Amino acid sequence: MKKQFLSLLLLGLIAVACQKPGTNTTSQNDSGINTKVEALLSKMTLIEKIGQLNQYSSRWELTGPAPEGVDSMSLYNMVKEGKVGSMLNVTGANATRKIQAWAVDSSRLGIPLILAYDVIHGYETMFPIPLAEAASWEPELAKKSSRVAATEASAVGLHWTFAPMVDIARDARWGRFMEGSGEDPYLGAKMAYARVKGFQGDDLSDETTMAACAKHFAAYGFIESGRDYNTVQIGDPTLHNIVFPPFKACVDAGVATFMNAFNTVNETPATASSYLQRDILKGEWGFEGFVVSDWNSIGEMVPHGVAVDKKEAAYKAITAGSDMDMEGNAYINNLEELVNEGKVDEALIDDAVRRILTIKFKLGLFDDPYKYCNPEREKVLRCDEHLAAAKEAAKRSIVLLKNENDLLPLKKDGLKIAVIGELAGSKDVPLGSWRAKAITNSAVSLLEGIKNVGGSSSIRFAQGPAYTEGLRSFTTELNINTTDRSGMSEARLLASKSDVVVIALGEDCWQSGEGRSQTDISMKGFQQELLEEVYKVNKNVVVVLMNGRPIEINWMAENVPAIVECWHLGSEAGNGIAEVLFGDYNPAGKLPVSFPRAVGQQPLYYNHLHTGRATNGEGNVFWSHYTDQSKEPLYPFGYGLSYTTFDYSNLKLSTNELTEGGKIVVEATITNTGNVAGEEIVQLYIRDLVGSISRPVKELKGFEKIKLEPKESKVVSFEITTKDLEFYGASKEWKAEPGDFNLWVGPNSAEGMAASFTLKKMN
């Protein structure tokens, strides 16, 4: 077998490397892997080293013949010549085995490829989009969904996912808002850590795990105007205190790889930033994995205006610490010449190759290059167990925004229910953007879910006006219907004859994702008109929101009695939503983002800084506000209702003075004052009143999800130490500064019981 050939050729002179196929490389100490890496590195020519830094996307379905054309045949030959270190977008056990064989059987050293794919929120079984899953405030849920995604993706021969995206985002105009965990670095860090653990497990050589990739380093979520690929201007404190924490959490979780960002950071492209990649990531944080560029982000230094050509771009990228070139052709075409000219030290290339080979060894690819290429394992795709997990994640990601007069939950018997809206009938929109290999139209629609769960209720459907015109896909922009009102009268008539209306509104899934930035975040097409027409004839309206970003819903919030934020929830969306609508599950999600009143509030986030004129004096116009709209969010970060109610009482601090090495225990009593069992996410916020730099009005520092039976009470406690109070301040280091602090324990960022304490000066 080829794996035996590899051992003899590469490592035959080193006793420790003579392993049997399937040996657990990750469980060995790092020195064992390091020894093997150094032995292999010593055998490599310069061009073979550069080949390991080169990544390409598949040009064709590899189980069929290669198409005519220089590009495809050139790639075929490059793989066989050892000039490619990684491929992306090759999927399926047979295809991945075939391309791996090219690299292993034909190249001089037989170094296996690492095969990558964008597995963002599932492979074939789709889970809620990451923004939705963050609304669960359950890191373990994110870990489980990533574990399922890795199990499916690895079953088709993949080793590496370009996830999680951990960019903090504050501007709902940005299309990639859906791909992250929202606006808060504390919650974002918890979710990031969990996702890495879910993808990678405890042992990368396990055939059901994948190498994870923390992206996009850094500050991609802070692009100006929310416009994708745009520039970023950001201060050091914001970079360290807001942007970095989720990335650092990924390093702490042992993430295998990082991806740099398309954007500039303070005039320097992230791909060319030594500060980000060498000083912070590989230096201060001690990251030992490798950094991959985003798609041609090295080549894009030329239009950025910081490199005259790809040769200069290659020089800047490798110098800055970007290890692998994705689809740029910059390294493969220029690094050899740069080394020969003495402009690039070969030691830089050795360091990058060393990092890449180490991950390949940890994945077990040198033990058995084909260990992930087993067609028998593909039966796990969309299996019953995975679909059940997807449904659980879906219902736990739902946020109840409004429920006047207890319109929800709906009764299962005797109701005439009108289900209205194209989104309600769609089996595709719930799959979300960045859907990997999800089968088109494979989701459970809202209509199907209501029929599945709704008992003996009479359920009828009217689509209303079409939402889109023409094709819908990842590669085309949506054409929203703005001319054809057909179906409006039918929907209105059905609503008038029904006891209650469930209407699905929001966004098509292809309105969010990469390249889907918008200047208008209100509902598109005839959706608002449809809602108002239905409301005129039936006031018992339940809106099911499907969206990949916060959207503007002022009229809805003021008039409609019930609103359920359901995002894009994946394969089992309809069943999960229906179980919430009919009370089989009591919703417990909380918003991971602030919902705006108008697009003009963007960027909008709860943990903003105080201004010098934050409040209004009597008769005074000269204060920080809008003259045409409230500056407060429509729904604040952390907000979410339940079918029961919760009372917060008895806030206690173990002491009002914190000293170095000490702690404060904060306790609060939470009581379920309603008539049904429910879950509540109890949140702790802290404000540093005076610092060396201006500090946020409050910051999330802890949360706990508890379940309470009717009338049951529970004491929830949090511990505060000096580490919880640290921040990157004027001294340009992380430390807690002595002084006074306020804290709140409550149900969201805008409400809570308050107390105060003091951090004593340290010697």
C-alpha positions in Angstrom: 0.0 0.0 0.0 1.1 3.6 -0.6 1.2 4.4 3.1 3.9 1.8 3.6 5.8 3.3 0.7 5.6 6.7 2.4 7.0 5.5 5.6 10.0 3.9 3.9 10.7 6.8 1.6 10.2 9.6 4.0 11.0 8.3 7.4 12.8 5.0 7.1 16.0 6.3 8.7 14.1 7.5 11.8 12.9 4.8 14.2 10.2 6.8 15.7 8.5 7.3 12.4 8.2 3.7 11.5 4.5 3.5 12.6 1.8 1.1 11.6 -1.1 2.5 9.7 -3.6 4.1 12.0 -1.2 5.0 14.7 -2.6 7.9 16.8 -0.1 10.7 15.9 -1.8 13.3 18.0 -1.5 11.4 21.2 2.2 11.3 20.9 4.3 14.1 22.2 5.0 17.1 20.0 8.7 16.2 19.8 7.8 13.0 17.9 5.9 14.9 15.3 8.5 17.6 15.2 11.2 15.0 14.5 9.2 13.6 11.6 8.5 17.1 10.2 12.2 18.1 10.3 13.2 14.8 8.6 10.8 15.4 5.8 11.7 19.1 5.5 15.4 18.2 5.1 14.6 16.1 2.0 12.6 18.9 0.2 13.8 21.1 -2.6 12.9 24.8 -2.5 10.2 24.3 -5.1 8.7 21.4 -3.2 8.6 23.5 -0.1 6.9 26.3 -2.0 4.4 23.8 -3.4 3.2 23.1 0.2 2.3 26.8 0.5 0.0 26.6 -2.6 -3.8 26.0 -2.5 -6.2 25.7 -5.4 -9.9 25.0 -5.9 -11.0 22.1 -7.9 -11.7 22.9 -11.6 -13.9 19.9 -12.2 -15.7 16.9 -10.7 -12.7 14.6 -10.2 -14.7 11.4 -10.6 -15.1 12.3 -14.3 -12.5 13.2 -17.0 -10.7 16.5 -16.8 -12.2 19.1 -19.1 -10.3 20.5 -22.0 -8.1 23.5 -21.2 -4.7 24.5 -20.0 -5.9 25.5 -16.5 -7.3 22.1 -15.6 -4.4 20.1 -17.0 -1.9 22.5 -15.5 -3.5 21.9 -12.0 -3.5 18.1 -12.6 0.2 18.2 -13.4 1.0 20.5 -10.5 -0.6 18.1 -8.0 1.4 15.2 -9.4 4.6 17.3 -9.3 4.2 18.1 -5.6 3.5 21.8 -6.3 0.2 21.9 -4.4 -0.2 21.5 -0.7 -3.9 21.8 -0.4 -7.1 21.7 -2.5 -10.5 23.0 -1.7 -14.0 22.2 -3.1 -13.2 18.6 -3.7 -15.9 16.5 -2.1 -16.9 12.9 -1.9 -15.0 9.8 -0.8 -14.2 8.7 -4.3 -13.1 12.1 -5.6 -11.0 12.9 -2.6 -9.3 9.5 -2.9 -8.5 10.1 -6.5 -6.9 13.5 -6.0 -5.0 12.3 -3.0 -3.6 9.4 -5.0 -2.3 11.9 -7.6 -0.3 13.6 -4.9 0.8 10.5 -3.0 1.6 8.2 -5.9 3.1 10.6 -8.4 5.0 13.3 -6.5 8.6 12.6 -5.6 8.0 12.7 -1.8 4.4 11.6 -1.8 3.2 14.3 0.6 -0.6 14.1 1.0 -2.9 17.0 0.4 -5.0 18.6 3.0 -8.5 18.9 1.5 -10.7 21.8 2.6 -14.3 23.1 2.3 -16.5 25.8 3.7 -18.4 23.8 6.3 -20.0 26.7 8.1 -23.2 25.4 9.8 -23.4 21.8 8.5 -22.4 19.7 5.6 -25.5 18.1 4.3 -27.5 18.3 7.5 -28.0 22.0 8.0 -28.0 23.5 11.4 -29.1 27.1 12.2 -26.8 29.8 10.7 -24.2 30.7 13.3 -25.9 34.0 14.2 -29.0 32.1 15.0 -27.2 29.5 17.0 -25.6 32.2 19.0 -29.1 33.2 20.1 -29.3 30.0 22.0 -26.5 31.3 24.3 -25.5 27.6 24.6 -21.9 27.0 23.6 -22.5 23.2 24.1 -25.1 23.4 21.4 -22.6 25.1 19.0 -20.1 22.4 19.9 -22.5 19.6 19.1 -23.6 21.1 15.8 -19.9 21.5 14.8 -19.3 17.9 15.8 -22.1 16.7 13.5 -20.8 18.9 10.7 -17.3 17.5 11.1 -18.6 13.9 11.2 -20.4 14.4 7.9 -17.7 16.4 6.1 -14.9 14.0 7.2 -17.1 11.1 5.9 -16.7 12.5 2.3 -13.0 12.8 2.6 -12.5 16.4 3.9 -9.9 17.3 6.5 -10.3 21.0 7.0 -13.1 23.5 7.3 -12.9 27.3 6.9 -14.9 27.8 10.1 -15.6 29.2 12.6 -16.0 32.8 11.5 -15.5 34.7 14.7 -15.6 38.3 13.5 -17.5 40.6 15.9 -20.0 42.6 13.9 -21.9 45.8 14.7 -23.3 46.8 11.4 -26.4 44.9 10.1 -25.7 46.1 6.6 -22.9 43.6 6.3 -24.0 40.5 4.6 -21.7 38.2 6.6 -23.3 39.1 9.8 -25.1 35.8 9.6 -21.8 33.8 9.7 -20.7 35.0 13.1 -22.0 35.2 16.7 -23.1 38.8 16.8 -21.8 42.0 18.5 -20.4 40.9 21.8 -16.8 39.6 22.4 -17.6 37.7 25.5 -20.4 35.7 24.0 -18.5 35.5 20.7 -15.5 34.0 22.5 -17.6 31.3 24.2 -19.2 30.3 21.0 -15.8 30.4 19.1 -14.1 28.1 21.6 -17.0 25.6 21.5 -17.1 25.5 17.7 -13.3 24.8 17.5 -13.7 22.0 20.0 -16.7 20.6 18.1 -14.8 20.5 14.8 -11.5 19.2 16.1 -12.6 17.1 19.1 -9.8 15.9 21.4 -7.7 14.2 18.7 -7.2 15.5 15.2 -6.2 12.1 14.0 -9.6 10.7 14.7 -11.2 10.2 11.3 -14.4 12.0 12.3 -12.6 15.3 13.2 -11.6 18.2 11.0 -9.0 21.0 11.4 -10.8 24.2 12.2 -9.9 27.7 10.8 -10.5 30.9 12.8 -11.4 33.7 10.4 -11.0 36.5 9.4 -8.0 37.8 11.1 -8.7 40.6 11.7 -11.5 43.2 12.0 -13.4 42.1 8.9 -16.7 42.8 10.8 -15.7 46.5 11.2 -15.6 47.3 7.5 -16.7 50.9 6.7 -20.4 51.3 5.7 -21.0 47.5 6.2 -19.8 47.0 2.6 -18.0 43.7 2.0 -14.3 43.9 1.3 -14.1 47.5 2.3 -11.5 49.2 4.5 -11.2 49.2 8.3 -10.1 52.1 10.5 -9.9 50.9 14.1 -8.1 52.0 17.3 -5.8 49.7 19.2 -8.1 49.5 22.3 -11.1 48.4 20.1 -8.9 45.9 18.3 -7.7 44.3 21.5 -10.8 44.6 23.7 -13.5 43.8 21.1 -12.1 42.1 18.0 -9.3 39.9 19.4 -11.1 38.0 22.3 -12.9 35.4 20.1 -9.7 34.8 18.1 -7.7 34.3 21.3 -10.4 31.9 22.5 -9.8 29.9 19.3 -6.1 29.7 20.0 -6.9 28.6 23.6 -9.1 25.9 22.1 -6.2 24.6 20.0 -7.4 25.7 16.6 -5.3 24.3 13.8 -5.4 27.2 11.4 -6.2 30.9 10.9 -7.4 32.7 7.8 -6.5 36.3 7.3 -8.9 39.0 6.0 -9.6 40.7 2.8 -9.7 44.2 4.4 -7.1 46.7 5.2 -6.6 47.5 8.9 -5.5 51.1 9.3 -4.2 51.2 5.7 -2.4 47.9 5.7 -4.0 44.8 4.2 -4.5 42.1 6.9 -2.6 39.7 4.7 0.4 42.0 4.8 0.2 42.7 8.5 3.2 41.5 10.5 1.6 43.1 13.6 -1.4 40.8 13.3 0.2 37.6 12.1 3.7 37.6 13.6 3.5 40.0 16.6 0.1 39.1 18.0 -0.9 35.7 16.6 2.4 33.8 16.3 4.2 35.9 18.9 2.2 37.0 21.8 -0.4 34.3 21.6 2.1 31.5 20.7 -0.1 30.1 17.8 1.6 27.0 16.3 -0.7 26.3 13.4 -0.6 27.9 10.0 -2.3 30.9 8.4 -4.0 30.7 5.0 -4.9 33.7 3.0 -8.5 34.3 2.0 -9.3 33.7 -1.7 -6.5 35.6 -3.6 -6.1 38.1 -0.8 -2.4 38.1 -1.5 -3.0 39.0 -5.1 -5.5 41.6 -4.0 -2.6 43.6 -2.5 -2.1 44.9 -6.0 -5.5 46.6 -6.3 -5.2 47.7 -2.7 -2.2 49.7 -3.9 0.4 48.4 -1.6 2.2 46.1 -4.1 3.1 46.8 -7.7 2.7 43.2 -8.8 2.2 39.7 -7.3 5.9 39.3 -6.8 5.9 42.2 -4.4 2.7 40.9 -2.9 4.2 37.5 -2.3 7.2 39.1 -0.6 5.0 41.1 1.7 2.7 38.2 2.6 5.4 35.7 3.4 7.3 38.3 5.4 4.1 39.2 7.4 3.4 35.5 8.2 0.8 34.4 5.7 1.8 30.7 5.3 -0.5 29.4 2.5 -1.6 31.2 -0.6 -5.3 30.4 -1.6 -5.8 30.8 -5.3 -3.4 33.6 -5.7 -0.6 32.1 -7.7 1.7 34.6 -5.9 3.9 32.1 -4.0 4.2 29.4 -6.6 5.2 31.9 -9.3 7.5 34.2 -7.3 8.9 32.8 -4.1 11.7 30.8 -5.7 13.0 33.9 -7.5 12.6 36.0 -4.3 14.7 33.5 -2.4 17.4 33.3 -5.1 17.6 37.1 -5.2 18.2 37.1 -1.5 15.0 39.1 -0.8 13.2 36.4 1.1 15.1 34.2 3.7 14.4 30.5 3.0 13.9 30.2 6.8 10.6 32.0 6.4 9.5 29.4 3.9 10.7 26.6 6.1 8.7 28.0 9.0 5.5 28.1 6.9 6.1 24.5 5.5 6.9 23.2 9.0 3.5 24.5 10.3 1.6 23.0 7.4 3.3 19.6 7.6 2.7 19.5 11.3 -1.1 19.8 10.8 -1.0 17.1 8.2 0.9 14.8 10.6 -1.6 15.6 13.4 -4.5 14.7 11.0 -2.9 11.3 10.5 -2.5 11.8 6.8 1.0 10.4 6.7 -0.1 7.2 8.4 -2.9 6.7 5.9 -3.6 9.4 3.2 -6.9 7.7 2.4 -8.3 7.3 6.0 -11.0 9.9 5.2 -11.9 8.3 1.9 -14.3 5.6 2.9 -17.6 5.6 0.9 -19.2 3.4 3.6 -19.1 6.3 6.0 -21.1 8.5 3.7 -24.3 6.9 5.0 -24.1 9.2 8.0 -25.1 12.1 5.8 -28.5 13.5 6.9 -29.1 10.5 9.1 -31.9 10.5 11.6 -29.6 11.2 14.5 -28.2 14.3 12.8 -31.6 15.6 11.8 -32.8 15.2 15.4 -29.9 17.3 16.5 -30.7 19.9 13.9 -34.2 20.2 15.1 -33.1 20.6 18.7 -30.7 23.3 17.7 -33.4 25.0 15.6 -35.9 25.4 18.4 -33.3 26.4 20.9 -32.2 29.2 18.6 -35.6 30.9 18.4 -36.2 34.2 20.2 -39.7 35.4 21.2 -39.7 39.1 20.7 -43.4 39.9 21.4 -46.4 38.0 22.7 -49.3 40.4 23.6 -52.4 38.8 25.2 -50.7 35.4 25.2 -51.5 34.8 21.6 -48.9 32.2 21.7 -48.7 29.3 22.1 -51.4 28.3 19.6 -53.9 25.6 20.4 -53.7 22.4 18.5 -57.4 21.8 18.2 -60.2 23.8 16.8 -58.3 26.7 15.3 -58.5 27.8 11.7 -54.9 28.8 10.9 -53.9 30.8 7.9 -50.2 30.3 6.9 -49.2 33.1 4.6 -46.0 34.1 2.7 -43.7 32.6 0.2 -41.1 32.1 3.0 -43.6 30.0 4.9 -43.9 27.5 2.0 -40.2 27.5 1.1 -38.2 24.3 1.6 -35.0 26.1 0.5 -34.7 29.4 2.3 -34.5 27.9 5.8 -31.2 26.1 4.7 -29.5 29.5 4.9 -26.5 30.9 3.1 -23.1 29.1 3.2 -24.9 25.8 3.0 -22.1 23.5 2.0 -23.6 20.4 0.3 -27.2 20.9 1.5 -29.7 19.4 -0.9 -31.8 22.1 -2.6 -35.3 22.2 -1.2 -34.5 19.6 1.5 -35.6 21.7 4.5 -38.8 21.2 6.4 -40.8 24.3 5.5 -42.8 26.3 8.1 -46.0 25.1 6.4 -45.0 21.5 6.7 -43.9 21.9 10.3 -47.3 23.5 11.3 -49.1 20.6 9.6 -46.9 18.1 11.4 -47.4 19.6 14.8 -50.7 21.4 14.6 -53.0 18.5 15.6 -56.5 18.8 14.3 -56.4 22.5 13.5 -57.5 23.5 10.1 -54.4 24.7 8.2 -54.6 26.6 4.9 -51.9 28.3 2.9 -51.7 31.4 0.7 -48.4 32.5 -0.7 -49.2 36.1 -1.4 -47.1 38.1 -3.9 -44.0 36.4 -5.1 -40.9 37.5 -3.2 -38.2 37.1 -5.9 -38.0 37.1 -9.7 -36.0 34.6 -11.6 -33.1 32.5 -10.3 -31.9 32.2 -6.7 -28.4 30.9 -6.0 -25.1 31.6 -4.2 -23.5 33.0 -7.4 -26.2 35.5 -8.5 -27.8 38.5 -7.0 -31.5 38.3 -6.1 -34.1 40.1 -8.2 -36.8 41.1 -5.7 -40.3 41.3 -7.1 -41.5 44.9 -7.0 -44.1 44.8 -9.8 -46.4 41.8 -9.5 -48.9 41.9 -6.6 -50.6 38.7 -7.7 -51.7 36.7 -4.7 -52.3 39.7 -2.4 -56.1 39.4 -2.5 -56.0 35.6 -2.0 -53.9 36.0 1.2 -56.1 38.8 2.5 -59.3 36.7 1.9 -57.8 33.6 3.7 -56.7 35.8 6.6 -60.2 37.2 7.0 -61.7 33.7 7.3 -59.2 32.4 9.8 -58.9 32.5 13.6 -55.2 33.3 13.5 -52.6 34.2 10.9 -49.0 32.9 10.9 -47.1 34.9 8.3 -43.5 34.4 7.4 -41.5 37.5 6.5 -37.9 38.7 6.4 -35.2 37.8 4.0 -34.4 35.2 1.4 -31.3 33.3 2.5 -29.4 34.6 -0.5 -29.8 38.2 0.8 -27.2 37.5 3.5 -23.7 36.0 3.3 -20.5 37.0 1.5 -21.0 39.9 -1.0 -24.6 40.5 0.3 -24.2 43.9 1.9 -27.3 46.2 1.8 -28.0 49.9 2.4 -31.6 49.1 3.3 -32.3 46.5 6.0 -36.1 46.7 5.9 -38.3 44.0 4.4 -38.0 43.9 0.6 -40.6 43.6 -2.1 -44.3 43.5 -1.1 -43.8 42.0 2.4 -44.7 45.1 4.4 -47.7 45.7 2.3 -48.8 42.1 2.6 -48.4 42.3 6.4 -50.5 45.5 6.6 -53.2 44.1 4.3 -53.5 40.9 6.4 -53.5 42.9 9.6 -56.4 45.0 8.4 -58.7 41.9 8.3 -57.3 39.9 11.2 -55.5 41.3 14.2 -54.5 37.9 15.5 -51.2 37.9 13.6 -48.1 35.9 14.5 -45.0 37.0 12.5 -42.3 34.4 11.9 -39.1 36.3 11.0 -36.6 34.5 8.8 -33.5 36.6 8.3 -29.7 36.5 8.4 -29.2 39.9 10.1 -31.1 42.3 12.3 -33.7 44.0 10.2 -35.9 47.1 10.6 -39.4 46.0 11.8 -40.8 49.2 13.5 -44.3 49.0 12.2 -44.5 45.3 13.0 -43.2 45.8 16.6 -45.8 48.5 17.2 -48.8 46.8 15.7 -48.5 43.0 15.5 -49.3 41.1 18.7 -46.7 38.3 18.3 -43.3 38.2 16.7 -41.0 35.2 16.7 -37.4 35.6 15.5 -36.5 32.4 13.7 -33.5 33.3 11.5 -32.6 30.6 9.0 -32.7 27.5 11.0 -31.6 24.7 8.7 -32.9 21.3 7.7 -35.5 20.9 10.4 -36.5 24.6 10.6 -40.2 24.0 10.1 -40.6 21.4 12.8 -38.5 23.4 15.3 -40.5 26.5 14.7 -43.8 24.7 14.9 -42.9 23.1 18.2 -42.4 26.6 19.6 -45.6 28.0 18.0 -47.7 25.3 19.6 -46.0 25.2 22.9 -44.2 21.9 22.7 -41.1 23.9 23.4 -41.0 27.1 25.5 -38.7 29.5 23.6 -35.6 30.6 25.6 -33.3 32.3 23.1 -31.9 35.8 23.5 -30.7 38.2 20.9 -27.0 38.2 20.2 -27.4 41.5 18.4 -29.2 44.8 18.9 -32.2 45.3 16.7 -32.3 48.8 15.2 -35.1 51.2 14.7 -33.6 52.5 11.5 -30.6 51.8 9.3 -29.3 55.2 10.2 -28.4 53.9 13.6 -25.8 51.5 12.1 -23.4 50.5 13.5 -25.5 49.8 16.6 -24.2 47.9 19.7 -25.0 47.9 23.4 -21.4 48.1 24.8 -20.7 51.6 23.4 -18.7 54.2 25.1 -20.2 57.1 27.1 -20.2 60.5 25.4 -19.6 63.8 27.2 -23.3 64.6 26.5 -25.1 61.3 26.9 -28.3 62.8 28.5 -30.6 65.7 27.9 -30.8 68.8 29.9 -34.2 70.5 30.1 -34.9 72.3 26.9 -31.5 71.5 25.6 -30.9 70.2 22.0 -27.1 70.0 22.4 -26.8 66.3 23.5 -26.0 63.0 21.8 -29.2 61.9 20.1 -31.2 61.9 16.8 -33.8 64.5 16.2 -36.0 62.1 14.2 -35.7 58.8 16.0 -34.8 57.4 19.4 -31.1 56.4 19.7 -32.0 53.3 21.7 -32.4 49.9 19.9 -35.8 48.5 19.2 -34.8 45.3 20.9 -31.6 45.3 23.0 -28.8 42.8 23.0 -29.7 39.9 25.3 -33.4 40.4 24.9 -35.9 37.5 24.6 -39.3 36.5 26.1 -40.8 33.3 27.2 -44.3 31.8 27.6 -43.7 32.2 31.3 -42.4 35.1 33.3 -39.4 35.5 35.6 -38.7 37.6 38.6 -35.3 38.8 39.7 -34.7 39.5 43.4 -32.2 39.4 46.3 -29.1 40.6 44.6 -26.2 40.0 47.0 -22.4 40.5 46.8 -20.1 38.5 49.1 -18.1 41.7 49.5 -18.0 45.2 48.1 -14.2 45.2 47.9 -12.1 43.1 45.5 -8.4 42.6 46.1 -5.7 40.9 43.9 -6.1 37.2 44.1 -9.6 37.5 45.7 -13.1 37.2 44.3 -16.6 38.5 44.7 -19.5 36.1 44.6 -22.6 37.7 43.1 -25.9 36.0 43.8 -29.4 36.6 42.6 -32.7 34.7 43.0 -34.7 34.0 39.9 -38.3 32.8 40.2 -40.6 31.4 37.6 -43.8 33.4 38.3 -45.8 31.9 35.5 -47.7 28.7 35.0 -45.4 26.7 32.7 -41.8 25.5 33.0 -39.3 27.7 31.2 -35.7 28.5 30.7 -34.1 31.8 31.5 -30.6 33.1 30.5 -29.4 35.2 33.5 -26.9 37.8 32.4 -24.1 39.6 34.3 -22.9 43.0 33.1 -20.1 45.2 34.6 -19.1 48.8 34.0 -15.7 50.2 34.9 -16.6 53.8 36.0 -13.2 55.4 35.4 -10.3 54.0 33.4 -7.1 55.1 31.7 -9.2 55.1 28.5 -13.0 55.6 28.1 -14.8 52.3 29.0 -18.1 50.9 27.7 -21.3 51.7 29.5 -21.5 48.0 30.3 -19.9 44.7 29.2 -21.2 41.2 29.4 -19.1 39.2 31.9 -21.1 36.1 32.5 -24.4 34.2 31.8 -26.1 31.1 32.9 -29.1 29.3 31.4 -31.4 27.8 34.0 -34.7 25.9 33.8 -37.4 26.5 36.4 -40.7 24.8 37.0 -43.8 27.0 37.8 -43.2 29.0 41.0 -39.8 27.5 41.5 -36.9 29.7 42.5 -33.2 29.2 42.0 -30.1 31.2 43.2 -27.7 31.9 40.4 -24.2 32.9 41.3 -21.3 34.5 39.4 -17.7 34.9 40.5 -15.8 38.1 39.7 -12.0 38.2 39.8 -9.5 40.7 38.8 -9.1 38.9 35.4 -12.7 39.7 34.6 -11.9 43.4 35.0 -8.8 43.4 32.7 -8.7 45.4 29.5 -6.2 46.8 27.1 -5.7 50.4 28.2 -3.5 53.3 27.9 -0.4 51.3 29.1 -1.0 49.0 26.0 -1.2 45.9 28.2 -4.0 43.8 29.6 -4.5 44.7 33.3 -7.3 45.6 35.7 -7.2 49.1 37.0 -8.3 49.9 40.6 -11.4 52.0 41.1 -15.2 51.7 41.3 -17.4 49.4 39.3 -21.2 49.0 38.7 -22.8 45.6 38.0 -26.2 44.4 36.9 -27.8 41.0 36.9 -30.8 40.8 34.6 -32.6 39.4 31.6 -30.9 41.5 29.0 -28.5 44.4 28.5 -31.1 47.1 29.2 -32.6 45.7 32.4 -31.3 44.4 35.7 -30.8 44.7 39.4 -27.8 47.0 40.1 -25.0 47.0 42.7 -21.5 48.4 43.0 -18.0 47.3 44.2 -14.5 48.6 44.4 -11.2 47.1 43.1 -8.6 48.0 45.7 -5.3 49.3 44.5 -2.7 46.5 44.1 0.8 46.8 45.5 
